[in-house]
Amino acid sequence: MNRQLECRHLGPETSVILVDLLRQAQPYVGRASSGPGQALSTKIVDTLALIGQAEQCSPAVADVLAERQRQIHVEGFSLEHDDEHHKGELAIAAACYAEEAFCQLQDPDRLPEISQIVPSLWPWEPSWWKPSLDARKNLVKASALTMAAIGVIDRAIERELLELSHD
C-alpha cells in the first residue's frame, strides 16, 4: 500500500496535526523567491489544497487525486511533460489500465503473470507498464491518466484561444 493511501487512514487527529505543521512550515520555506525553498512552498500549498479536497470527497476521488499528484511529484511527469503526449498516448495508457482491471474483475482467479504481459496498445516502453494485482488500484491509475489526458486537451484549447486573442 502506498504512503498516500496509508495517511488517509491515520485518522482525523493526524490530519489536523499534519495540516498544522504544513501551515507553520510554509512561511519559512516560502521566503525564497526561487529554487528549492520556492518549490517546497509550492508543494506545501498543493498538499494543503489536496487535503482540503480529500476531506470533501469520496475515498475513490481522493485516491485518484493522490495518484495524479504521485505521477507529477514522484514520477516527475509535469504538465509540460504531459503536453508532449498530445496524440492520445495518455488516453490509451488509461484504457490499458482500465482493461487490466476489467480482466481482473471478470476472472478473479487469473494468474498474476498474465498482468505482466504488456498490452499491444501500450504507448510507451514496456518497462513503464506497471499494473497492480488489484483491480481497484488499476482503475485509480486509469482515472489519474484520464485526468492527465483531459488536462492536455484543456491546455491545448487554452493555448489556441490565447493565440486567437493575439491575432
PERAHU-V622666 format. One record per residue. SS is DSSP state (H for helix, E for strand, - for the rest). PHI is phi in whole degrees, -180 to 180 (none if undefined). Layout:
ss: [SS:SS]
phi: [PHI:PHI]
//
This chain:
ss: [-:-:H:H:H:H:H:H:-:-:-:H:H:H:H:H:H:H:H:H:H:H:H:H:H:H:H:H:H:-:-:-:-:-:-:H:H:H:H:H:H:H:H:H:H:H:H:H:H:H:H:H:H:H:H:-:-:-:H:H:H:H:H:H:H:H:H:H:H:H:H:H:H:-:-:-:-:-:H:H:H:H:H:-:-:-:-:-:H:H:H:H:H:H:H:H:H:H:H:H:H:H:H:H:H:H:-:-:-:-:-:H:H:H:H:-:-:-:-:-:-:-:-:-:-:H:H:H:-:-:-:-:-:-:H:H:H:H:H:H:H:H:H:H:H:H:H:H:H:H:H:H:H:H:H:H:H:H:H:H:H:H:H:H:H:-:-]
phi: [none:-80:-60:-63:-73:-63:-60:-62:-98:-78:110:-65:-63:-66:-61:-62:-63:-61:-61:-62:-63:-63:-67:-70:-77:-57:-62:-73:-84:-78:-68:-74:-87:-158:82:-61:-62:-64:-63:-66:-60:-63:-65:-64:-61:-61:-65:-61:-65:-64:-60:-61:-67:-65:-71:-107:-132:-70:-58:-64:-65:-60:-68:-66:-62:-65:-65:-63:-65:-63:-60:-75:-89:-95:-77:81:-89:-68:-63:-64:-64:-57:-64:-71:-102:-93:-107:94:-61:-67:-66:-72:-63:-61:-62:-64:-68:-65:-64:-60:-62:-57:-62:-66:-72:-70:-134:-60:-93:-57:-66:-57:-62:-64:-64:-81:-72:-72:-61:-65:-88:-56:-83:-125:-56:-56:-65:-87:-80:-133:-72:-92:-84:-108:-60:-62:-63:-67:-69:-63:-60:-60:-67:-65:-66:-64:-58:-62:-63:-64:-60:-60:-64:-61:-68:-64:-64:-60:-64:-64:-65:-64:-63:-65:-72:-89:-81]
//
